[in-house]
């Protein structure tokens, strides 16, 4: 089932999410719905707070980014990163490494706004998968960026928090329009 994506301004996007335990009601169905919602919205990641669930759960599929890259030179910009399609439950960052780099990010909860955000080149994460098996894994390149973006959602942060004050000021009206529902998108959204 495709779920509505919570728009900027909803308080759930600013909460630090709660841990998930294996007996969380309907977890398997929720994860399936998150995949369906993410793909229907043309996203590469989706965190539970974006569907109004304040729990430490997100899904990513950065493989589709690499599938969209036609030439090998473009792929070569991200050595060691072939993308990943994974479920992350109760994730915590263990280490940030690599050269920080800027990339033009957007967010399904903040549609029609894209800005350059500087993030670390790699992230080591401890997390549980959908079967609650514990993993510690390092991700690099675009995949690390997608993970860090979704991880921010479970920590109550948004990509616009990384912008300089003047840039945020310039976006104030657009953000206000988003939170009040004065925006058209081709996916289901929920406004406050």
N, C-alpha and C positions, 0 to 999 in steps of 0.2 A: 504494500500500500504506500502510495506517495503521500508523505506528510508535509504540512506547511512549514516553511522556514521562517524562523523568528526574525523580525526586522530589528535593526539598530534601534536602541531606546528601550527595549524590553529588559527589565532588571535581571533576568536569568543569564544574560550575556556578561554580566559583571560579577557573578558569584563564583567563588572557588567551588568546584563540583565535588560531590561526595563520592567515596569509593563504592565500587560495585561488588556485591558478593555473589557467589554462584547460584544462590536461590532467588536472585532478582526476578520478579514476576515478568514472564513473557520476553526474556532477554533474547532468545534465539529469533523470535519474530521481530523484535525491535531492530536487531542488527540487519535482518533481511530488508526491513522497511527503510533503514538508513542507506543501504546500498542502492535500493530502488530510487529513493529520493535524491541521492547524490547524482546518479546518472541522469535522471529526468531533469535535473537543474543544470546539467553540463558542468558539474563540479569535479574536482580531483580529490576532495576531502570533505568530510562532514563530521562535526562534533555533536554529541548529544545535546549540549545547551542550545544549539541552533535549531533543534526540534522541540525545545521547551522541556528538556530533561536535564536536571542539574546533577549529572553523574559523570564519572571519569571514563568516558567511552568515546572513541572516535574511529573512523574508517578512512583509509586513503587508497587511491589507485593512481600512482604516478606513472605506472606503465603506459597509460594512455597518452601521456605527454610524449613519451619516446616513440610511440606508434605514429604520432602525428608529425614527427620530424622526418622530413624526406631525405635530407642529405647527411652523409656520414660526418661531414665537418661540423654540423650543428650538434650532433650527438657527442662528438669528441670534446666539446666544451665541458662535458660533465663526466670526466674519467672515473671509472669505478661505479658509476650510477646507471643502472639499467631500469630503474623504477621498481616499485613494490606495490603489491595489492595486499593489504593487511588490516586486521582488526586490532585495535589497541585498547586494552582495559587496564585501569589503575596504573597508567604510565607515569613515570617520574624520570626526569632528566638526571643522568649520572655525570655527564661531562659534555661540555661544548668545546670544540676544537676547530681547526682549519681557519683559513683566511676569511674574514668577514667580507661579504659581497652584497651588492645591491641588486634587487630584482623588482620589477613592477608587479605588485600583488593586488589582488582583489579579494572579495569575500561575498559569499551568497547572502549573508545577513546585511551587507552594506553594498547593495547593487549599484552599478554604474559609477563607482568610484574606484580608481586604480592609482596607486602611488608607489614610488620606490621605497623599499624597506631594506635595511642592512641587517643581515643575519649571519650567524656562524656558518662555516662551510661544512661542518659535520656535527652530529649529535649522537651521543651514546645514551640509550634509553633502556630502562628496566620496565617491563610491561608483561601483562598476561594476555594470551590470545583468547579466542572465543571458547576454548575448552579449559580455560584457567591454568594453562601451562605457563610457567614463568620463563621469560626470555630476557637476556641482556644482549643488545645488538647495537652496532654502530651504522649509521646511515650518512650518506654524503650527498652533495649536489642538490638538485631539484627535490629529490626525495626528502632530504633533511629539511629543506625549506617548507615543504608541504606539512611534514610532521610538526615542525616548530610552530607553524601557523595554527594547526589544529590543537596542538598542546596548549597554546595560549588560550584557546576557547575554554578548556577545562580549568584554567587558572583565572578566568574572569578578565582576560585581556583581549584586546582587538588590535589588528594591524595598524590602525590609525593612532594608537598610543605611542608608536615609534616616530611619529612625524614631529617636526619642529612646531613650536607654538603658532608661528605665523601661518604655516600651511594648514594647521587645524582650524585656525580662525577663518581662513578662506573657504573652508569646507562646511562651515557652520550651517549655512542655509540649506545646502544639499542634504546634510545629515538630518536637519529638522524635517525636511520634506520626506525623507525615508521613514523616520519614526512616526510621522503622522499619516503615512500611507499614500502620499502624493507622488507615487512612482509606479511605472508600468514595467513588469517583468514577465517573462514567459514561463514562470513556475509559481507554484502556490506559496504565498507568504502570509504570515500572521503579524498583524500590527497591534501592539500593546493589548 
